[in-house]
């Protein structure tokens, strides 16, 4: 990924170039950020339900996987997220 300059407007908003947003899969309302020392960290925001949905979606590609197995896996994944 190439280095790009970010511009801040007079309201303090940063514009991330479309090319970078596309590469990182950043969507409006689905981004979180934090300050670590003097570094601004921006990353896709995903909640437990998004993670579970993508996990289940991946597993549905294999029709051999049964619904009880999917449920058990989703419950385990959910419990791991709650513990964080």
N, C-alpha and C positions, 0 to 999 in steps of 0.2 A: 504494500500500500504506500502511496506517495505522501509526502508531507504537504499539508495545505494550511494556509492561513485562515483563521476564523476571524470574522468581523463582529464587533459588538455594537449594537445600535444605542441610541440615547436612552432607552429604557432598560439597558443591561441585558438584552437578549442576544444570544449567539446564533449565527446562521451557519449550520453545518452544510457544506456543499452536497448537492444531490448525489454525486458520484460516491461520496463517502457514506451517506445515508443508505444508499442502495447496497454497497458492499457489506455494511454492517447489519443490514436488515432493520434499521431504525425506522419506526413508524410514529406518527403524531400520537402523543399521549402514552406511548409505550417506551419511554426513555427515562432513565434516572441518572442522577449525577451526584458527585460528592467531591469535596476538597480534601486532599491528602497532602498536608504540608503546603507547598506552593504549586501542587499539581491538581488540575481539574480532571476528574475521571468521569467519563460518560459511557454508559452501557445500556443495552436493551433491558427494559424492565420486564420481568416475567413473574407472574404470580403462580401460586401452587396449581391453580386450575389450568393455566396455560401449559405448565409442564406436564400435568397429568394428561391433558388432551393430546399433546404431541406424543407422549409415551403410548397411549392407547391407539392413536392413529397409526403409529409405526407397527404395532403389534397386529393390527387388523389386516395388514398386508399378508400375514401368514394365516390362512384359514384353519390350519391345524390347531391354533391356540384357542382354547375353550374360554367361554365367558367367566367361569369361576376362577380360572388362572389369571385372567386379566383383572378381575376384581381384587384378588389377593395382592397382585403386584401394585395396583393403584393404591390400595389401602396402605401398603408398606411404604410406598413413595410419599404418600400424604403424611404419614406419621414421621418420616424422616424430615420433611419440610417443617412440620410443626415444632420439632425438637430444636431446629436452628434458631 
